[in-house]
Structures are given as C-alpha cells and as structure tokens.
Amino acid sequence: MATKLGIVVKSVGGVFTVRGDDGNKYVCFAPKKLRYNDLDLVVGDRIKFDDIKRGKGVVNEIIPRKNKLTRPEIANVDVCFIVLACEPQPDLYLCDKLLINCFQEKIEPIIVVNKMDVSANAAEQVKQNYASVTDIICVSALDNASVMQLTNYLKDGKVACFAGQSAVGKTSILNALLPNFNGATGGLSAKSGRGMHTTRHSELHAVGDGYIVDTCGFSLCDFKGIRSDELRLYLDDFVELSHGCKFTSCTHTVEPDCAVKLAVEQGRLCNARYERYLEEYRELVEIEKKQY
C-alpha cells in the first residue's frame, strides 16, 4: 500500500476526489478524526493518502495550509482574478476590499477587465486606479485567445479563484477556459441593474499547469480582522510612499507632513483611490466603535 501526495479537487458527502501528483484521480475517504475537527478536509487541501486499490484511497494527513476561504470553503488559494467590466459599472470600492483581503491572505491579486468587445472605457479607469498596484489583464470572454492570458498565472500547480461583482462575466470566462464546463451565466437584473448569482458549488478544474475554482471567493469581499490603523499596511504603494511621512504610524488621514497626501496633491497617486481609502478607514473606525 503506497502513500501518495495529491490535491482535493471535489468533495461530495464525505467522499473526496483527489488528483494525485502522479496525474491520476482517486476517490478517497477520510477518517473522522480528520473530517470532524478544526482541520476538516476541504477542496484545495494538499494531502497524503494511502492508495488502497483500484483508484481508491484513505486520507492520512492534511498538509499545513497557506490559507482557507470560508465562502466557499477552499484551501491554498494562490491567485485571485478580480473581474471588472464596463457593465455593470465597476465597483472600485469592492475592488479595494478584494485587493486588501488578497494581501492579507497572501493571495496574488490580478485584475481582469472583461467585455473589452463592448467598451474599453472601464479599462482606462481601472488602469488609472491600479496600474501601480497589480497586473491588469484586458479580455473578452468571446475571444478565447485573450482569456488564455490568465493561464500565465497558473504555473506550478497554482490554485486560482475568481471574485467580483455579479454579471461581469466570471462564468463566461470560465466557460472560455474550460470548454467542457458549461457553467450557467447570469445577466443583469432588469429591475435593479445588478447581476444575478449563478454559481452554487465549488470544485477545482485543471487549467494549464494549475487549477481554477468554479465558485467565486465571496469571503474576500468583506473586511475581516483588519484594524483601521493597519489598513494602510495592506496597500503596497501607500507603504512605499509612507517612508516620507513625518510619523512612522501615520494613517494618512489627519496627520501633518504626510507623504501619501502630498503624492495625491501632486498627482502621483490616484485621488479617487485615496478618497476610497478614507471611506474604508472611516468604515473600520465605525466597526471598532461598535465593538467597544
């Protein structure tokens, strides 16, 4: 009985589909001590398992996780594709939250601007706000060649998820990446102008040299465990500029001689992005007041 390494790609009722490092798929079962404690087995977990026979196995160890998302329950996410589009109108406040939570969870964020076949206006707005923060990839879900750019971020078995507003085309991009996926796509609600959620389960799909989660990372949309005075530490360009601040603990809000505010005044830092930072800072301050 050989012990093998693999990754959990699907979980249904305590039965786990595992893709072994040998390239084969196995149906594995986990003992209760693994399934019903703080290390309950989830999709994305790297594991050691005993290959019993005929493609069946028993999980004997969960390899320590890099991170774990709660909605959906996915472990060891390496990359998050944050999808924006010209319609619905880009929610950059949500994008800011996603970026901050990605950095908190040690996930590499990549902004994907979809629907370039409709309009390029959103791409220009996004570049003005985030060109200095992370890579920005412009695609059209109708153009498979443009979508395949995303596979460049899936080297060495990396696991990626999608996040963003509804109706920006996350499932359409998945359909382009996975010809056999056939995920249901939702449009904009005629009444609200907002998107309608369509994805309800989670599974890892092999794409190129890595994997993509077919469920959005909803838990990345909310602030969690971040204090108002720490918010600045999750914005790399703010951190770099802060070396010129008079105070090392400068929050870039009311302090004098603030290098971040100076950069905004001089046009070196996007004013709209700084204004959203102030709004996010105030939101966290209000949350803290309610806690205490």
Disulfide bonds with the S-S distance in Angstrom:
none
